Amino acid sequence: MQKALTEMNLMLHTVVSDITGVTGLKIIHAILAGARDPERLAVHRDGRCHASHQELVAALTGNYREEHLFSLRQNFTAYQFHLKQIAECDTEIEALLNTLAAQQPPPSTELPTPRAKPTKKHAPAFDIRTPLHVLTGGADLSQIHSIGPHAALQLIAEIGTDMSRWPTEHHFASWTTLAPNNKISGGRLLSSRTPPSANRAAAILRRCAMSVGRTSTALGAFYRRLAVRIGKAKAITATARKLALLVYRALSGKLAYLDPGATAYLKLNRARELKALRKRAKLIGFDLVDRSSGEVLLNPVS
């Protein structure tokens, strides 16, 4: 659809973030219904659209050639068909989830309140959390930041709910290929790159890790600290591994996730760094002094 609009010099994609949003679809509907006047088309602007009326008029001034209109109509029909197919698929998934949940005993814990409102445009329209809460025996992966109900459903579809197949959380992280693949020779670490893999669970966790960096959470602070030191790509993998550990603990019934916040994480990391500095200073015979109070934090080594 965007290509057909561009060939008619209708630069709708430059003024709206998504041509399949409310404003974009209303304008495409009007064009296919015969409207050509940019002023009339710009009237369909939704109140939440950041572009002004004048910007929409300028973007919708073009030449409506028949062959491009035909292409736009064909692609719009295909888009609607795919939306219909997706809706039918969602209905089937909902029925299957409810059937599987009905075969399980009710969980001992109540379903917690949702962490956030769903924001993804094409996420399934039905309730995912309730049947997943039953299937996982009371765990709710959507409480973990960056893992929404749809991502939780995808993860459960890939890894199941029985975590006893992996002896420990580290075995699980290794199975996802998110753990470092250390190659050691003669006591020396030669490489720790993660191996290439087509593991779909790892791909889901990496997508979640990419979004958690923008949150004011402990996981977000962890990602940002690593991104500065080792780069974004490696930080995404490391954060995805941490998410894998949290998923394993939650599904094993060993964790009720509660985010301590970015500030608490930074304080904990500062305490770890200070401990490491004390140890290193002790090894080389130096003192650590608190510059604000003048207090010696470590006695000299005799």
C-alpha positions as CSV (number, residue, x, y, z in Angstrom):
1,M,0.0,0.0,0.0
2,Q,2.8,2.4,0.9
3,K,4.5,1.7,-2.5
4,A,1.3,2.5,-4.4
5,L,0.8,5.7,-2.5
6,T,4.4,6.8,-3.0
7,E,4.1,6.2,-6.8
8,M,1.1,8.6,-6.7
9,N,3.3,11.1,-4.9
10,L,1.2,10.7,-1.8
11,M,3.8,10.8,1.0
12,L,1.4,9.7,3.8
13,H,4.1,7.6,5.5
14,T,6.1,10.8,6.2
15,V,3.4,12.4,8.3
16,V,1.9,9.4,10.1
17,S,3.9,6.8,12.0
18,D,1.8,3.9,10.6
19,I,-0.3,4.0,7.5
20,T,-2.4,1.2,8.9
21,G,-3.3,3.3,11.9
22,V,-6.5,5.2,12.5
23,T,-5.6,8.2,10.3
24,G,-3.9,6.2,7.6
25,L,-6.7,3.7,7.1
26,K,-9.4,6.4,7.1
27,I,-7.5,8.2,4.4
28,I,-7.0,5.1,2.3
29,H,-10.7,4.2,2.6
30,A,-11.6,7.7,1.4
31,I,-9.1,7.5,-1.6
32,L,-10.6,4.1,-2.7
33,A,-14.1,5.6,-2.3
34,G,-13.2,8.3,-4.8
35,A,-12.0,11.2,-2.8
36,R,-9.1,13.2,-4.3
37,D,-9.2,16.6,-2.7
38,P,-6.3,16.9,-0.2
39,E,-8.4,19.2,2.0
40,R,-11.2,16.6,2.2
41,L,-8.7,13.8,2.8
42,A,-7.0,15.7,5.6
43,V,-10.3,16.0,7.5
44,H,-9.9,12.3,8.4
45,R,-6.9,13.2,10.7
46,D,-7.3,11.6,14.1
47,G,-6.9,13.9,17.1
48,R,-3.9,11.8,18.3
49,C,-2.0,12.4,15.1
50,H,1.1,14.6,15.6
51,A,1.0,16.0,12.0
52,S,-0.9,19.1,11.5
53,H,-3.8,19.6,9.0
54,Q,-1.5,21.6,6.7
55,E,1.2,18.9,6.7
56,L,-1.4,16.2,5.8
57,V,-2.7,18.4,2.9
58,A,0.9,18.8,1.6
59,A,1.5,15.0,1.8
60,L,-1.7,14.1,0.1
61,T,-1.2,16.3,-3.0
62,G,-0.4,14.0,-5.9
63,N,-1.5,12.3,-9.1
64,Y,-4.1,9.6,-8.8
65,R,-3.2,7.4,-11.8
66,E,-5.5,4.4,-12.4
67,E,-2.9,1.7,-12.4
68,H,-1.6,2.9,-9.0
69,L,-5.1,3.1,-7.6
70,F,-5.7,-0.5,-8.8
71,S,-2.5,-1.6,-7.1
72,L,-3.6,0.2,-3.9
73,R,-7.0,-1.5,-4.0
74,Q,-5.4,-4.9,-4.5
75,N,-3.0,-4.5,-1.6
76,F,-5.7,-3.1,0.7
77,T,-7.9,-6.1,0.0
78,A,-4.9,-8.4,0.7
79,Y,-4.2,-6.5,4.0
80,Q,-7.9,-7.0,5.1
81,F,-7.7,-10.7,4.1
82,H,-4.6,-11.2,6.3
83,L,-6.2,-9.4,9.2
84,K,-9.2,-11.8,8.8
85,Q,-6.9,-14.8,8.8
86,I,-5.1,-13.6,11.9
87,A,-8.4,-13.1,13.7
88,E,-9.4,-16.7,12.9
89,C,-6.1,-18.0,14.1
90,D,-6.5,-16.0,17.3
91,T,-9.9,-17.6,17.8
92,E,-8.4,-21.0,17.4
93,I,-5.6,-20.3,19.8
94,E,-8.0,-19.0,22.4
95,A,-10.2,-22.1,22.2
96,L,-7.1,-24.4,22.5
97,L,-5.8,-22.4,25.5
98,N,-9.1,-22.6,27.3
99,T,-9.3,-26.4,26.5
100,L,-5.8,-27.0,28.0
101,A,-6.5,-24.8,31.0
102,A,-9.7,-26.7,31.7
103,Q,-7.7,-29.9,32.1
104,Q,-5.4,-28.4,34.8
105,P,-6.3,-27.9,38.5
106,P,-6.9,-24.3,39.6
107,P,-3.7,-22.6,40.8
108,S,-3.3,-21.9,44.5
109,T,-2.5,-18.2,43.9
110,E,-4.7,-15.6,42.4
111,L,-3.9,-13.9,39.1
112,P,-2.0,-10.6,39.9
113,T,-3.1,-7.3,38.4
114,P,-1.6,-6.7,35.0
115,R,1.7,-4.8,35.1
116,A,0.8,-2.6,32.2
117,K,-1.9,-2.0,29.6
118,P,-1.3,-3.8,26.3
119,T,0.2,-1.4,23.7
120,K,1.0,-3.7,20.8
121,K,-1.3,-3.0,17.9
122,H,-1.6,-6.6,16.5
123,A,-1.4,-8.5,19.8
124,P,-4.2,-11.1,20.3
125,A,-7.4,-9.5,21.3
126,F,-8.4,-12.2,23.8
127,D,-7.4,-12.7,27.4
128,I,-4.0,-14.6,27.4
129,R,-3.0,-14.2,31.1
130,T,-5.9,-16.1,32.7
131,P,-5.4,-19.5,30.9
132,L,-1.6,-19.2,31.0
133,H,-1.9,-18.6,34.8
134,V,-3.7,-21.9,35.1
135,L,-1.3,-23.8,32.7
136,T,1.8,-22.6,34.6
137,G,0.4,-23.5,38.0
138,G,0.1,-19.9,39.2
139,A,3.1,-18.3,37.5
140,D,2.6,-15.1,35.5
141,L,5.5,-14.3,33.2
142,S,3.9,-11.0,32.1
143,Q,4.9,-9.6,35.5
144,I,8.5,-9.6,34.4
145,H,9.3,-6.3,32.7
146,S,9.5,-6.4,28.9
147,I,7.7,-9.7,28.7
148,G,4.1,-9.0,27.8
149,P,1.2,-11.6,27.6
150,H,1.9,-12.2,23.9
151,A,5.6,-12.8,24.5
152,A,4.8,-15.1,27.5
153,L,2.4,-17.1,25.3
154,Q,5.2,-17.5,22.7
155,L,7.7,-18.6,25.3
156,I,5.4,-21.2,26.8
157,A,4.7,-22.5,23.3
158,E,8.5,-23.0,22.8
159,I,9.6,-24.2,26.2
160,G,6.5,-25.6,27.8
161,T,5.8,-25.4,31.6
162,D,7.9,-28.4,32.9
163,M,11.2,-26.9,34.0
164,S,12.4,-30.3,35.4
165,R,13.7,-31.1,32.0
166,W,16.7,-28.8,32.8
167,P,18.5,-29.7,36.1
168,T,19.3,-26.0,36.9
169,E,18.6,-22.5,35.5
170,H,22.1,-22.5,34.1
171,H,21.4,-25.6,32.0
172,F,18.3,-23.8,30.7
173,A,20.3,-20.7,29.8
174,S,22.8,-22.9,28.0
175,W,20.0,-24.6,26.1
176,T,18.7,-21.3,24.9
177,T,22.3,-20.6,23.6
178,L,22.3,-17.3,25.5
179,A,25.1,-18.4,27.9
180,P,28.8,-17.7,27.0
181,N,30.4,-20.6,25.2
182,N,33.8,-20.5,27.0
183,K,36.7,-22.0,25.2
184,I,39.6,-22.6,27.6
185,S,43.0,-24.0,26.8
186,G,45.8,-24.2,29.3
187,G,43.8,-22.4,31.9
188,R,43.4,-19.4,29.5
189,L,40.1,-18.2,28.2
190,L,40.3,-18.0,24.4
191,S,36.7,-17.1,23.5
192,S,33.4,-16.7,25.2
193,R,31.2,-15.9,22.2
194,T,27.7,-17.3,22.3
195,P,27.2,-19.9,19.6
196,P,25.0,-19.2,16.5
197,S,21.6,-20.7,16.9
198,A,18.1,-20.7,15.5
199,N,16.5,-21.2,19.0
200,R,13.2,-19.4,18.8
201,A,13.0,-18.9,22.6
202,A,16.3,-17.1,22.5
203,A,14.9,-14.8,19.7
204,I,11.9,-14.0,21.8
205,L,14.0,-13.2,24.8
206,R,16.3,-11.0,22.7
207,R,13.4,-9.0,21.5
208,C,12.2,-8.5,25.0
209,A,15.7,-7.5,26.1
210,M,15.8,-4.8,23.3
211,S,12.8,-3.1,24.8
212,V,13.7,-3.4,28.5
213,G,16.6,-0.9,28.0
214,R,14.2,1.9,27.8
215,T,12.5,1.2,31.1
216,S,13.4,2.6,34.5
217,T,13.8,-0.8,36.1
218,A,16.7,-2.9,37.5
219,L,16.8,-4.9,34.2
220,G,16.9,-1.6,32.3
221,A,19.8,-0.3,34.4
222,F,21.6,-3.7,34.0
223,Y,21.3,-3.4,30.2
224,R,22.4,0.3,30.1
225,R,25.4,-0.4,32.3
226,L,26.6,-3.2,30.0
227,A,25.8,-1.4,26.8
228,V,28.2,1.4,27.7
229,R,31.0,-1.1,28.6
230,I,30.6,-3.9,26.0
231,G,28.3,-2.6,23.3
232,K,24.6,-2.9,22.7
233,A,24.7,-6.3,20.9
234,K,26.4,-8.1,23.7
235,A,24.3,-6.2,26.3
236,I,21.1,-7.5,24.6
237,T,22.4,-11.1,24.8
238,A,23.4,-10.7,28.5
239,T,20.0,-9.2,29.3
240,A,18.2,-12.0,27.4
241,R,20.2,-14.5,29.5
242,K,19.1,-12.8,32.7
243,L,15.5,-12.9,31.4
244,A,15.9,-16.6,30.7
245,L,17.0,-17.2,34.3
246,L,14.0,-15.2,35.6
247,V,11.6,-17.2,33.4
248,Y,13.1,-20.5,34.7
249,R,12.7,-19.4,38.3
250,A,9.2,-18.2,37.8
251,L,8.0,-21.4,36.0
252,S,9.8,-23.5,38.7
253,G,7.8,-21.8,41.4
254,K,11.0,-20.3,43.0
255,L,10.3,-16.7,42.1
256,A,7.5,-14.1,42.5
257,Y,9.0,-11.3,40.5
258,L,9.2,-7.9,42.1
259,D,11.3,-5.2,40.5
260,P,13.6,-3.4,43.0
261,G,14.0,-0.5,40.6
262,A,16.9,1.1,38.8
263,T,18.1,3.0,41.8
264,A,18.3,-0.1,44.0
265,Y,20.2,-2.0,41.3
266,L,22.8,0.9,40.9
267,K,23.3,0.9,44.7
268,L,23.8,-2.8,44.7
269,N,26.3,-2.6,41.8
270,R,28.2,0.2,43.6
271,A,28.5,-2.0,46.7
272,R,29.9,-4.8,44.5
273,E,32.4,-2.5,42.9
274,L,33.5,-1.1,46.3
275,K,34.0,-4.6,47.6
276,A,36.2,-5.5,44.6
277,L,38.2,-2.3,45.1
278,R,38.7,-3.1,48.8
279,K,40.0,-6.6,47.8
280,R,42.3,-5.2,45.2
281,A,43.7,-2.5,47.5
282,K,44.3,-5.1,50.2
283,L,46.3,-7.2,47.7
284,I,48.7,-4.4,46.8
285,G,48.9,-2.8,50.2
286,F,46.9,0.4,49.9
287,D,44.1,2.1,51.8
288,L,40.7,3.1,50.6
289,V,39.6,6.5,51.9
290,D,36.1,7.9,51.8
291,R,36.8,11.5,50.4
292,S,33.6,12.9,51.8
293,S,34.2,11.9,55.4
294,G,38.0,11.1,55.4
295,E,37.2,7.6,56.9
296,V,39.7,4.9,56.0
297,L,37.7,2.0,54.6
298,L,40.5,-0.5,54.8
299,N,43.4,-0.9,57.2
300,P,46.9,-1.1,55.6
301,V,48.3,-4.5,54.9
302,S,51.2,-5.4,57.2
